[in-house]
Amino acid sequence: MKKRTKKTHILYVILILMIIIISGCKEKTETPPSKPPFKFVTPTNLFGVDCIDKDNFFIVGFNSTILHSSDSGKTWQFQKSGTTLNLCDVSFVNTTTGWISGRHGTMLSTSDSGKTWTIQNTNTVKHLFALCFVNKKMGWAVGEWGTIIHTSDGGLTWTDQSLNEDRQYNDIHFIDEQKGWIAGEYGLIYHTEDGGNTWIKQECKEIIPVYDETEWKSNPPSLYSIFFTDKNKGWISGMDGILLKTQDGGKLWEKVTNPAEEGKVTLFSIQFNDEKGWVVGQKGLYLTTNDNGKTWEKKSELTNTKFWLRSMNFCENGTGISVGSRGTILKSDNYGKSWEMLSGIPLTITKH
């Protein structure tokens, strides 16, 4: 029997390697990796949204994220913020002019729909969790350590209206240049009728212990969102499924029974349009009402997610956007009767 020459042996090894490589390539070509059965605009946690009209939406979030859609959510553009900090809230007064607040006193402004963002000097390093502008000039922002700042020139200058208390303010809502409200931790509610020059504390006795603060066995629940439709009618949502309602501008706040109380689920965002109201919160929770908040229904199956929903905003024509954890973006075209997931991981996947 003849022995293989060294050259023959090398050729034999090369042939085997070629067969292995070709087989491997063939296998990869036949079975490409499948795409996830859901859509993602971003995997980033999202904190704030402003639905300006049925076509224009702005969203902000973790790692300086700014997203803009001008075609009703079909496509999204990432905008350069000029900062690396987390952004918490966004407020536009029309399709071109808006502001964004964030950590360490961050305030950004734009007058060209976000093509360019300018960093404004707020004279504070405190985190600014929420802001509200009522027109191109008048705006307010609130945050940690009792921080309240105000501008009357579109943010060119900001003045301090802080109450200097060791409390966190989570939301602020003005209905005009004079009348506004703040919601915060430990059940705090404040109201102003002079543009924030003076603030008056309001309380819901049903969630505030009647005895002295030093004797509290447990802290009152934090309040995360506040919304008024006029100078009298207002609502607040918060921890432990808390929903509050007032019919007299906050002189009397009443606790409203709702399905989120049973599970003590935090309600992060609330909004109303006439008799219709919506609330979103932890674990994709979604509540809705059609009778001015007298009764609430739990319809979390419509959001189709178990991730938290941090912010929600509706336009006048029934278009609404809700955003939250891991890039979740939901859209409704019918006043919240149904929701479409534009970005995120759905709880159940619908096959087409």
N, C-alpha and C positions, 0 to 999 in steps of 0.2 A: 504494500500500500504506500502510495507516494505521500511524502510529507508536504504540507502547504508551505509555499515560500512566504517570506516576510511580506512581499508585495501583495500576494494573494490574500493574506490575513488582514492586511490594512484595508483592502478593497471590500472584503467581507464585512468588516466592522462599520465602514462608511455606509454600506448598503443598508444594514440593519438600522443605523441611526436615522437615515433618510426616511425609512418606512415609519419609524416611530414619530418623527417630526410631522410627516405628512398626515399620519393618522390623527395626531393631536390637533393639527390645524383644521382637519376635516370635521372633527368632533365639535370644536368651538364654533365653526361656521354653521353647523346644523342646529346647535342649541345655544343661541345667544341669550344672555341674561335678560330676564323679563323686567319690564319697568314696573315700579310701584303702581297699584291701581287707584292712585289718588293724586291730586294736584298739589304742588308746593310753589308758592311765590317766594317764601323765605321760611327757614326753620326757627327764626328768632322770636322770642317772646315780644308780644305787641301790647302796648299800654293805652294808647289814645287814638281816637278816630274823629274826623269831622266829615260828615256827608253834606257837601255844600249844595249840590243839586243832583238830579238823577244820573248825571254823567261824571261829576268830579268828586273824588274822595281823596283825603289825605290821612295817612296812618303813620304813627311814630312808635318807637320801641327801643329795645335793648341795643347796645352797641351803636348808638347814634343813628339808628335806622329811620329813614324817611321814605315812605312809599307814596306815589301819586298815580291815580288813574283818571284819565279824561274821557274814557269810553265805557263807563259804567262797569268797570272791573274786568273787562275782557283782557286788557294788557296793563302792566304795571311798570313804572319807571322808578329806579332807585335814585334818590337825589343826594347830592353831597351836602352834608350839614356843616362842615368846618369844625367839628368837634368829635371826640371819641367817647363822650359820656352818654349814659342812658337818657333817653328823652321820654317824658311822662305824659304830656298833654299837648293838644293842638287846637287852635281856634282861628277860623277864617271868618271875615265879614263879607267877602264876596269871592269870586273865583280866582282873583289875583293876589289879594292882600290877606296875610295871615301871620300868626306867631306860634312858636313852639317853646314850651318850658321843659326844664329837666334838672338833673342833679347839679349840685354845687353852684346854684344860682344861674344856671344856663337859661338864656332867652335868645331865640332866633327870630328874625323877621324876614318877610319877603313881600315884594310888590309886583312880582312877575310869575306868579303861580309856582314858585319854588325853583325856578331855573337858577336863581342865586339866593342864598341865605346869608343874612348879615347878623353877626353876634352883637347883641346889645349889652350895655353895662347896667346890671341891676343893683349894684352896690351891696350885694349879699353873696355869701358862699353857701347859704342854706339851700337844701333841696327844695325845688318848686314842683309840687305834685299836680297842681291844677291851675288853669287860667281861664279867663273869660273876657272877651272883648265884645262891646255892644255896638261899636262903630270904629272907624279908622283911627280915632284919637284915644278913646276911653277904654282902658283895660285894667284888670287886676289879676294877681297871681298869689297863691297861698302854698304853704309847705310846712316844713318841720319847725319846731321851737316857736310856734305861734307866729310864724312869718306871714305878713301880708304886705304886698307892694302894689303900687298904683301908678299908672301913667295917664296923662291927659294930652300927650303929644305923640301918640303912636309908638311909644317906647324909646324915643330919643333920650328922655330922662325918666327915671323911676324914683318915686318917693316912698318912704317907709310908713306904713300904717299898722305895724305890728302891735300885738297886745302884750308882748313880753311875758308869755307864760310858757311853761314847759309842756306844751301840747302839740300834737300834730294835726294840721288841717288837711283834709283829704279832697275837698271839693268846694267850688265857689260858683255861684250862679247869680247874675244880674239880669233884671228884666228891662232896665233903662239906665240912664247915667246916675241915678240916685239910689235906687232900691236894689239891695242885694242880700244874699244869705251865704253862710259858710257852714259846712258840716265837718266834724272831726272826731278824734278819738274820745273815749269816755263819754259818749253821748252828747258831745258839745254841738251847740247850734248858736250862731250869731247872726244878727240882722242889722243892717244900716239903712237909713233913709236920707243920708247926706253924702253919698258917694264914698263912704268909708272913712270919713273924718271921725265919726264916732260909731261904736259897735255896741249893740245891746244883746245880752245873753238871753236865749230862749231855751226852754226845757220841755221834754216830754216826761211828765211825772211818773208814767208807767214804766220807764226804764231807768230813772234816776232814783237811787235810794233816798228816803226822806231824812235820814240821819246824816250827821256830819261826814265829810269826805274822809276824815281820819279813821272813821269807824266802818268804812266799806269792807264787807267780807269778800266781795269780788267787784272788779271794775265794771262799770256800765259798758255796753257794747260800743265798739267803734262804728261811726257812721261814714259811709264811703261816697255816697252820691246824693245830690240834692237838685231838685228841678221844680220850677214854678211856671205855670202857664199865664198867670197874671199876678197882681199884687196881693191876692188873697189865697189862691189855690196852689198848694205846694205838696211835694212828696219827698221822702228820704228813704234810702235803703242802706242796710249795714250788716253787721255780724249777726250770727245766730238767727238768720231769717227775718231780721227786723225790717218792718215797713211802717213808716209813720206818715200821717196825713194831717194837713191843716186847711181850714176854710176861711181863716181870718188873718192871713199874713204871718202866722206863727205865734200869735198870742196864746193859742191852744193847739198843742200837738197831740194827736191820738194814735195809739198803736193799732195797726190793722192786721187782722188774722189772715194768714196765707199758708199755702202748702209747704213753704220752705222752713217754717218754724219747727216742724216735727223733727227734721234732720239737722237743725241748727246750721244750715248751709249759708255761708256768707253771700250776700247780694251786693255786687260791686257797682252796678250801673242801672239807673232808672230814668225813664223819659215818658212824657205824655204828649198826646195830640188830641185836644178836645176830650172826648170820653174814653179814648183808647190809651192804654198804658202798657209798658213793657219793662221787664227786669231781667238781667242776666247775672250769673255768678259762678260759684265753684262748680266743678264737675259738669260743666255744660248746662247748668240749670237755667231754665227759661220759664218765666211766668208772664201771663198776659191778662188784661182786664178790658172789658168793653162798657163798663158802667161807672166810669170815673173812680175806679179803685175800691168800690164797695165790696166786690167779690173778685177773687183771683183764681186762675186755673194754671196748673202745672202742665207744660207742654214741651218738656225737655227732649222728647223724641224728635221734635222738629229741628233742633240744633245738631243732632246726630254726632255728638262729641262728648267725651268725658274730661276734656281739658277745661281749665278755667277760662271764663270769658270776662275780660277786665273792663271793656268799654263798649258803648253802643251809642249810635246816633242816627236819627231819622230825619229825612227831608220832608218838606211839606207835601210832596206828591206821593208819599207812601214808600219811597225807597229808603232802606235802612241798612246799616253796616254794623257788624259786631266783630270785635277782635279779641285775641287772647293768647294763651300759651302755645308755644311751639309753632308759631306762624299761622294760627287759626284765623281765617277771614271768612265770615258768613255774610250773605247778602239776601235781602228780602225786597221784592218789588210790589208787595201787596199788604203793607202795614203789618208785617209779622205773621201773616197767616201761614206762610211757608218760608223756608230758608234754603239757600243753595250754598254749598261749601266751595268757595273760590280757592282756598288754600288750607291745608291741614290734614290731619289723620282722622278719617271718619270712624265712627263706632261700628257702623255696618256699611258694607260696600254694595251699591246697587249695580247689578249687571245690565248692560244695555244690549 
